[in-house]
Amino acid sequence: MNLGLKYKNQEHIFEECVVNGVPFLKYPLLEKTGVVNHGFSTRLGGVSKGYCSSMNISIHRGDDPEAVDENRRRIAAAIGVKPENMVYTQQTHTTNVSVVTEADRGKSLPETDGMITNVPEVCLVTFYADCVPLYFVDPVKKAIGLSHSGWRGTVHKMANVTIERMQKEYGCRPEDIRAAVGPSICQECYEVSEDVIDEFRKNYREEYWKDLFYQKENGKYQLNLWKANEYNFLDAGILPEHMAISNVCTCCNPEILFSHRVTGWERGNLSAFLSLKKQL
């Protein structure tokens, strides 16, 4: 099934999947590891109504709780996980990364923008509507991470913080980790003010600036969060051949993906899912 997504280039970053009428995206890079179930939801295939239509699994968008529960069941079945094994973030644009254990199944973790685990079948879930999803899979140590990174998370190196936490907790080596940037707002759609750019100037080497932002005649800037997170991966020691950098913009695809820039607060959330398979 062709979802009708507009891609920024022809690189095969994502595979479009539909299972039982539920569309989602997954990465060949992560699929090839053989150790995870994963995906990224669209706004299609659920039962939510109105501005949350139709695949929203967030309870914080004013959606009908029964619709959210049904959507969770549908997307879980499509991706190959169990809804009762999902662990959710309550995101506040920090670089707080939580270590998820068996006891966290079904919980929603406060003040958390990233999660890591080595527990099979626990499914990490994070929420988006233009911000950047970051996936991490270590097929050697059998450990995973999933993090939410808006401009604040990106400029404060959420990718690096997550990788460092995986090193500390599970002995992961950056050169073994597969890392992916998910669907999020592209540079052409992401206008920001100079105070945001000042933060990037302070936190990124000057030779990176030309790739990260440019100024327009109106004094505003266009910011490239995809490239910023790619540089974060590289600086953390991820190998270029172990990266998948998004070519799908949420703002360019508002009929298929939720975008805060397009609809403001009247929207559902997209979700990223990542779970280690049961070890045989």
C-alpha positions as CSV (number, residue, x, y, z in Angstrom):
1,M,0.0,0.0,0.0
2,N,1.3,3.5,-0.9
3,L,0.4,5.9,1.9
4,G,0.9,8.9,-0.3
5,L,3.8,10.3,1.8
6,K,5.9,13.0,0.3
7,Y,9.6,12.1,0.7
8,K,12.4,14.7,0.7
9,N,14.7,12.3,-1.3
10,Q,14.6,8.8,-2.8
11,E,16.7,7.1,-0.1
12,H,15.1,4.0,1.3
13,I,15.0,5.1,4.9
14,F,11.5,3.8,5.7
15,E,9.3,0.8,4.7
16,E,5.6,1.6,4.5
17,C,3.6,-1.2,6.2
18,V,-0.1,-1.9,6.7
19,V,-1.2,-4.7,9.0
20,N,-4.9,-5.3,9.6
21,G,-5.7,-1.9,8.1
22,V,-3.2,-0.1,10.4
23,P,-0.4,1.8,8.5
24,F,2.9,2.4,10.1
25,L,6.5,3.1,9.1
26,K,9.6,1.0,10.0
27,Y,13.3,1.1,9.3
28,P,15.0,-1.6,7.2
29,L,18.2,-0.6,9.2
30,L,16.6,-1.6,12.5
31,E,14.6,-4.6,11.0
32,K,17.9,-6.1,9.7
33,T,19.2,-6.5,13.3
34,G,16.6,-9.2,13.9
35,V,16.3,-8.2,17.6
36,V,13.4,-5.7,17.7
37,N,9.8,-5.0,16.9
38,H,9.4,-1.3,16.1
39,G,7.4,1.2,14.2
40,F,6.2,4.8,13.8
41,S,2.5,5.5,13.6
42,T,0.6,7.7,11.2
43,R,-2.7,9.4,11.9
44,L,-4.5,6.6,9.9
45,G,-6.0,3.3,11.0
46,G,-7.6,4.2,14.3
47,V,-11.0,5.1,15.7
48,S,-10.5,8.5,17.2
49,K,-12.8,11.3,16.0
50,G,-12.4,15.0,15.3
51,Y,-9.0,16.6,15.5
52,C,-7.5,13.4,17.0
53,S,-8.7,11.3,14.0
54,S,-7.9,8.6,13.7
55,M,-4.8,6.9,15.2
56,N,-4.0,8.7,18.4
57,I,-2.8,6.8,21.5
58,S,-2.0,9.7,23.8
59,I,-4.3,10.3,26.8
60,H,-3.2,14.0,27.0
61,R,-4.9,15.3,23.8
62,G,-8.5,15.4,25.0
63,D,-9.3,12.2,23.2
64,D,-12.0,9.7,24.2
65,P,-10.3,7.2,26.5
66,E,-12.1,4.2,24.9
67,A,-10.9,5.3,21.5
68,V,-7.3,5.6,22.8
69,D,-7.5,2.1,24.3
70,E,-8.8,0.7,21.0
71,N,-6.1,2.5,19.1
72,R,-3.4,1.1,21.4
73,R,-4.7,-2.4,20.8
74,R,-4.7,-1.9,17.0
75,I,-1.2,-0.4,16.7
76,A,0.2,-3.0,19.1
77,A,-1.2,-5.9,17.1
78,A,0.1,-4.3,13.9
79,I,3.7,-3.8,15.2
80,G,3.8,-7.1,17.1
81,V,3.8,-6.1,20.7
82,K,1.3,-6.2,23.6
83,P,-0.5,-3.0,24.8
84,E,0.0,-4.0,28.4
85,N,3.8,-4.1,27.9
86,M,3.9,-0.5,26.7
87,V,5.8,2.1,28.7
88,Y,5.0,5.8,28.0
89,T,6.8,9.1,28.4
90,Q,5.4,12.3,29.9
91,Q,7.6,14.6,27.9
92,T,8.8,18.0,29.1
93,H,11.6,18.8,26.6
94,T,14.4,17.7,29.0
95,T,17.2,15.3,28.4
96,N,16.0,13.0,31.2
97,V,16.5,9.4,30.3
98,S,14.8,6.7,32.4
99,V,16.0,3.0,32.7
100,V,12.9,0.9,32.1
101,T,12.5,-2.4,34.0
102,E,10.0,-5.2,34.2
103,A,8.1,-3.3,36.9
104,D,7.4,-0.4,34.5
105,R,5.2,-2.3,32.1
106,G,2.0,-0.3,31.5
107,K,3.3,2.8,33.3
108,S,3.6,6.5,32.1
109,L,6.9,8.0,33.4
110,P,6.8,11.6,34.5
111,E,9.5,14.2,33.5
112,T,10.9,11.7,31.0
113,D,11.9,12.4,27.4
114,G,14.0,9.2,26.8
115,M,14.0,5.6,27.9
116,I,16.4,2.7,27.6
117,T,15.9,-1.0,28.5
118,N,17.3,-4.5,28.0
119,V,14.1,-6.2,29.1
120,P,12.6,-8.3,26.2
121,E,9.0,-7.5,25.1
122,V,8.8,-4.2,27.1
123,C,7.7,-1.7,24.4
124,L,9.0,1.9,24.7
125,V,6.6,4.5,23.4
126,T,7.2,8.2,22.9
127,F,5.0,11.0,21.3
128,Y,5.4,13.5,18.5
129,A,3.9,16.1,16.3
130,D,7.0,17.7,14.6
131,C,9.7,17.0,17.2
132,V,12.3,14.4,16.5
133,P,12.1,10.7,17.4
134,L,15.4,9.0,18.0
135,Y,15.8,5.2,17.9
136,F,18.7,3.3,19.3
137,V,19.3,-0.5,18.9
138,D,22.4,-2.4,20.1
139,P,22.1,-5.9,18.6
140,V,25.3,-7.0,20.5
141,K,24.3,-6.2,24.0
142,K,20.5,-6.6,23.2
143,A,19.7,-3.1,24.5
144,I,17.5,-0.3,23.1
145,G,16.7,3.3,23.6
146,L,14.0,5.7,22.4
147,S,14.1,9.4,22.9
148,H,12.1,12.6,22.1
149,S,14.2,15.5,20.9
150,G,12.7,18.8,20.0
151,W,15.0,21.8,19.5
152,R,15.8,21.9,23.2
153,G,16.5,18.2,23.4
154,T,18.6,18.4,20.2
155,V,20.7,21.4,21.2
156,H,21.4,19.8,24.6
157,K,22.4,16.6,22.8
158,M,19.6,14.1,23.8
159,A,21.1,11.6,21.4
160,N,24.5,11.7,23.2
161,V,22.8,11.5,26.6
162,T,20.9,8.4,25.6
163,I,23.9,6.7,24.1
164,E,26.0,7.5,27.1
165,R,23.3,6.0,29.4
166,M,23.2,2.8,27.3
167,Q,27.0,2.6,27.7
168,K,26.8,3.1,31.4
169,E,23.9,0.7,32.1
170,Y,24.5,-2.0,29.6
171,G,28.1,-1.7,28.4
172,C,27.0,-0.8,24.9
173,R,29.6,0.4,22.4
174,P,28.6,3.3,20.1
175,E,30.1,1.5,17.1
176,D,27.6,-1.4,17.6
177,I,24.5,0.8,18.0
178,R,22.1,1.4,15.1
179,A,20.6,4.9,15.4
180,A,17.7,6.4,13.5
181,V,16.0,9.8,13.2
182,G,12.2,9.6,12.8
183,P,9.6,11.6,10.9
184,S,9.7,15.1,12.1
185,I,9.7,18.7,10.8
186,C,12.1,19.5,8.0
187,Q,14.4,22.5,7.6
188,E,12.2,24.1,5.0
189,C,9.2,24.1,7.3
190,Y,11.0,24.9,10.6
191,E,11.3,28.7,11.1
192,V,12.8,29.8,14.4
193,S,13.9,33.1,16.0
194,E,17.5,34.1,16.6
195,D,17.4,33.2,20.3
196,V,17.0,29.6,19.3
197,I,19.9,29.9,16.8
198,D,22.1,31.4,19.5
199,E,21.7,28.2,21.5
200,F,22.9,26.2,18.5
201,R,25.8,28.5,18.0
202,K,26.9,27.9,21.6
203,N,26.5,24.1,21.4
204,Y,27.8,23.2,17.9
205,R,31.1,23.8,16.2
206,E,31.2,26.7,13.8
207,E,32.0,24.5,10.8
208,Y,28.5,22.8,11.4
209,W,26.5,26.0,11.2
210,K,26.2,26.2,7.5
211,D,24.5,22.8,7.5
212,L,22.3,23.6,10.5
213,F,20.7,26.9,9.8
214,Y,20.4,29.9,7.4
215,Q,18.9,33.3,7.9
216,K,16.1,34.7,5.7
217,E,15.3,38.3,4.7
218,N,12.7,38.5,7.5
219,G,15.4,38.0,10.1
220,K,14.2,34.5,11.0
221,Y,16.1,31.3,10.5
222,Q,15.4,27.9,9.0
223,L,16.8,25.2,11.4
224,N,17.8,21.6,10.4
225,L,17.0,19.3,13.3
226,W,17.7,16.2,11.2
227,K,21.3,17.3,10.4
228,A,21.8,18.4,14.0
229,N,20.9,15.0,15.3
230,E,23.1,13.4,12.6
231,Y,26.0,15.4,13.9
232,N,25.1,14.3,17.5
233,F,25.2,10.7,16.4
234,L,28.6,11.1,14.8
235,D,30.0,13.0,17.8
236,A,28.7,10.1,20.0
237,G,30.6,7.5,18.0
238,I,27.8,6.1,15.8
239,L,29.1,4.8,12.5
240,P,27.7,6.5,9.4
241,E,26.7,3.1,8.0
242,H,24.7,2.5,11.1
243,M,22.5,5.6,10.8
244,A,19.1,6.2,9.1
245,I,18.2,9.9,8.9
246,S,14.6,10.8,8.2
247,N,13.4,12.0,4.8
248,V,9.8,12.4,5.9
249,C,8.5,15.7,7.2
250,T,5.5,15.8,9.5
251,C,4.6,19.4,8.4
252,C,4.7,18.5,4.7
253,N,2.3,15.5,5.2
254,P,-0.5,16.9,7.5
255,E,-3.1,14.5,6.1
256,I,-1.1,11.5,7.0
257,L,0.9,12.7,10.0
258,F,0.0,15.0,12.9
259,S,1.9,18.4,12.8
260,H,1.8,21.1,15.5
261,R,3.0,23.7,13.0
262,V,0.0,23.0,10.8
263,T,-2.9,22.5,13.3
264,G,-1.6,23.8,16.6
265,W,-2.8,22.2,19.8
266,E,-5.9,20.7,18.1
267,R,-4.3,17.4,17.1
268,G,-3.5,14.0,18.2
269,N,0.0,12.6,18.6
270,L,2.1,10.3,16.5
271,S,4.0,7.6,18.4
272,A,7.3,5.8,18.1
273,F,7.5,2.2,19.3
274,L,10.5,0.1,20.1
275,S,10.7,-3.3,21.8
276,L,13.3,-6.1,22.1
277,K,12.0,-9.4,20.8
278,K,11.8,-12.3,23.3
279,Q,15.2,-14.0,23.4
280,L,15.0,-17.6,22.2
